[in-house]
C-alpha cells in the first residue's frame, strides 16, 4: 500500500500523484483519502487501516501540511515505524519552499518545488517500484564552453574550460562565409598554429569553410583559449560550429553561447547547425 499524507489544500497536486500511481500499482494499492474514505466511513479507522498496511509513506511537505495536526500525527507515526524498520519506507516530497522539519533533515526527499511536478511523479513511481531514481543532470557533458561576442567589425571568441584542464588546445571554427575578408588571431600568445580548409561537409550535410587554430599549452579553467576575428570589407561571418580536437583527428562540438547577435549589419552570428 502507498499512503499519500497531505493537506487538503494541496489536493490539485496530490491527485496527479494518485492518478499516476494507480495506473502503475492499481487502485487497491494506493491510499488517498478522497477515494478511500467515503460518506459513512469511520475516518480514524480508515486512516489507521491505511497506515497499518502501507509500505510506502509519501509525506507531501508544504506550509499547510506542516500546520495540520492530523497530518503531523500521520507523518510522525509513520516516521517512528520507519525508524524501527517496521517494513515502511518514508518518502518526503517537498511541495513548496517550506523548510523540512528537523526530524527529516537526515532523510533524502523528492524536490517537487525545484524540479517540477513531472520529475517528482516519476521519481515517486521509481521509488515505489524499487528502482534507483538517480539520473545524470545532463545526458551530454561538455567541459568546454565558447563565449562569442562582437563589437564593431571584431568578433571575440573565448573558449573556457569550465571544470578541468584540456591538454590539447586545438580548435576548428566552421563558418559559411568565404575566408577572404576574415583575419583570425590569438592575441597575447607568442606563437600558434593555423590552417585553412574550404568546402568541408558537416554530418548534417552543411558545407562550410574552416579555420583551425592551436596552441602548445593546455586550456585550463583559469586560462581560456581566446580568438579575435577581424572582419574586413563588409564580409559576412556566420559561425555554425566550433569543434575541439579531443584527440588526433577526433573533433567534438563545443557548446556555444552568443553574447550579442550583431557585429555589423552584414556580419552576424547564428546558432550551431
N, C-alpha and C positions, 0 to 999 in steps of 0.2 A: 504494500500500500504506500502511495505517495501522498503525504499530508501537506496541504497548502495553508500555511499560517499567515494571516494578513488582516488588515483593517478594511472595512467595507468601502472606505473612500478610495482605495486602490484597486477596486474590482475591475475597472476597464483594462488594467494591465494584467491582473491575475487571470482573467478569463482567457487571455491569449495563451498563457501557460497551460491552463486547464484544457483548452481545446487541442493544443499541440500534444500534450501528454496522453490524453485519452486516445488519440489516433495511434499512438505507438503502443501503449500499455493496456488500453481498454478502460471503459468507464468504471468497472468494478475495482480497479486498482488505483484510482485517484480520488482522494477525499477533498472535495470542495464544498464548503458549507451550503452555498446557494443551490447545489444539486442534491447533496446527501441529506440535508435537513429539510424536511417538508412540513407543512402545517399539521399539527397534532403530534409531531415527534418531540421527545424529550431532548432539549438542546444539549444539556450536560451529558446525558447518556450517550448521545450520538458522538459528541466530541470525544468522550472517554473511549468509546469503541474505536474511533478513528485513530486516536493517539496510541492505543494499545497495539493495534495491528499494523502501524506504519513502519516501514523500513527506511524510507527516505523522508526527512522532515525539511521542507523548504520554508524558511522564515524570510518573508519579504520585509526588509528593514526600510522604514520610512518614518517621517516625523509623526504621522498618525498612528502607525502600528506601535511605535515606541511609547506613545502616550496612552495606549489602550490597556487597561488592567487585564482584560480577558486574553489578549494576545500575549501579554507579558507572562501570564500563567502558563500558556501553551508552550512558549519557546523555552522558558526556564526549566519546565518539567522535562521537555524533550532533550535539552542540553544535559541535564543530570543523567538521564538514561544513556545518552551517548557517551558521557564521561565514564560510565560504569560498563562500557562495552556491551550494552544491552541490545545488540543487533539493530541499531538505528544510526543512520548517517545524517548528521546535522549540517544543512547547507544554507548559509545566509545568502540572500540576494539583495544587494543594495539598490533601492529604487530611486532615491533622491540623494541630495547632498548631506543628509544626516550622518553624523559620526556613528561608527559601530559602537555598541555597548562594550564596556571594558571587558566583560566576560567573553566577548567574541573576538578580541583583538589578536588572539593566537590562532584563530580559525581562518583558513582561506575562504574567500567568498566570491560569488559571481557579481561582477560590477555592471549592472544594467545601466546605471546613471552615466558612466563614462563610455561604455562600449556599445550601447544601444540594445533595443528590445530583441531584435532577431538573433544577435550573437548570444544574448543571455538565455533565450529559449533553447537554442541549440546546445549550449553548454549544460543546461539543466537536463535535457534529454540524454546527453552523453554521460553525465554523472549517474543518472538513474539507470542507465544501461550498463554501467560498469566500465565505460570507456574513459581514457585519459582525455581531458579537454584541452591540453596544450596544443597550440598551433603557432608556427613561426609568425612574427609580426608582419613579415613580407615574404612572398613567395620568391621574389628576386632580390638579391642583395647587391649593392654597389658601394664599394669603398670610395670611388672617385665621383666627384660632382663638378661639372663645368658651369661656371657663372659667366654669362655673356652679357656685355653691356656696350653701348655705343655713345659716342659724343662727337658731334660734327661728322667728319669723314674718317673717324677712327673707331675700330672695333677692338674691344679688350676682352680677352678670354682668360679666366683664371680657373685652373683645374686643381681642385682641392682634394687631398686625401683626408677623409673625414675621421677614419678610425685608426689606421695603421699605415706604416710605410709601404710604398710601392717601389721595389728596387729598380724596375725598368721604367724610365721616363721617355716613352716613345709614343707619339700620338699621331693620328691621321684626322684631318679636317675635310669633310665632304661638303661640297657646295656646287650649286648649279650654274654659277656664272663662270665665264672664262677666266683664266689666270691673269690675262692682261689687265692692268689697272689695279691689281691687288698686290701689296707688298707685305710679306709676313716677316715678323721679327720677334725675338725673345729678349726683351730689354733686361739689362742688368746681368746677363750671363756672358762670360767671356768667349764661349765657343758653343756651337750647337750644330747638329746635322740636319739637313733638309733634303727633301726630294719632291718631285712633281710628277703626278700621273694624270692622264686625261682619259675620259670615256670609260671610267670604271663602273661596272654594273653591281648594284646592291642586291641582296637577296630578294627584295620585292620587285626587282626589275628596273628601278630608278637608275638612270645613268648620271654620273656625277664626275666632276673633277676633284682631285685630291691633292692636298699639301701634307706631307709628312714632316714632322719635326721631332727631334730627340735631343736629350741631354745625357751627359755621362754621370749625372748624380741622381739619387732617388727622389721621388716626390713624397714628402712627408706631411703630416698634419700641420706643421709649422712652417713649411717651405713649399708653397704651391708652384705649379708649372704655369707660367704666365706667357701669353702670346698677344702681340699687338699687330693688328692688321690695318695698314693704311690703304684707304680706298681712293684711288685717283681717277680722274677723267669720267666722273659720274658713273663709274662701274657699279653694277648691282652685286650685292652679296647676300646670298640666301644659303645659310648653313642648314643642312638637312641631317647631319650626323657627325658626332665626334667619337672616335674609337681609340681604345688603348691596346697597345701590343703587350698583352699579358705574358706571353712567351713568344718565341720566334715564330712569326707568321700566324699567330693566333690573336686576331683583333676582336675585341668585345666592345659593345656600345657603352658610352659614358652617359650618365644622367645629365640632362641639360636644363638649366633654369635661365630664361631670358629676362634680365632685369629691366630692360626697356626695349620697346618694339622697334623704334625707328632711329636710324642714324641720319640719313638724308632721305628725301622723297624717293630716290631711286636706289637706295641702299637699305635693305631691310632684312629682317630675320624671320624665320619660320620655325615651327616645331619640327623635331626629327621625324623622318619618314618611318 
